[in-house]
């Protein structure tokens, strides 16, 4: 579309909601794992947009973004 060509690429976001907030290393490990292929290589054009942890409710939300083209080319790891 015209809008996507002006911006260069379109993004999709996936929200990962987990029941963990007190052990920061676990939340960070999950965020890192979301960026990796099965062989351990990082997906190109995929990144962690934000991590929000709520200590009171013991939950975290990790937002992972990817280009639409990356998701179409690699449907094996969909959100």
DALINUR-V332175 format. One record per backbone hydrogen bond with DSSP energy under -1.0 kcal/mol. CO is the residue of the C=O (numbers start at 1). NH is the residue of the N-H. Records with the same first field share a line. If there is no record, write none. Layout:
# DALINUR-V332175
CO = NH, NH
This chain:
# DALINUR-V332175
1 = 5
2 = 6
3 = 7
4 = 8
10 = 68
12 = 66
14 = 64
16 = 62
18 = 20, 60
23 = 26, 27
24 = 28
25 = 29
26 = 30
27 = 31
28 = 32
29 = 33
30 = 34
32 = 35
33 = 36
35 = 43
37 = 40
41 = 37
43 = 46
45 = 67
47 = 65
50 = 63
52 = 61
54 = 59
59 = 54
60 = 18
61 = 52
62 = 16
63 = 49, 50
64 = 14
65 = 47
66 = 12
67 = 71
68 = 72
69 = 73
70 = 74
74 = 77
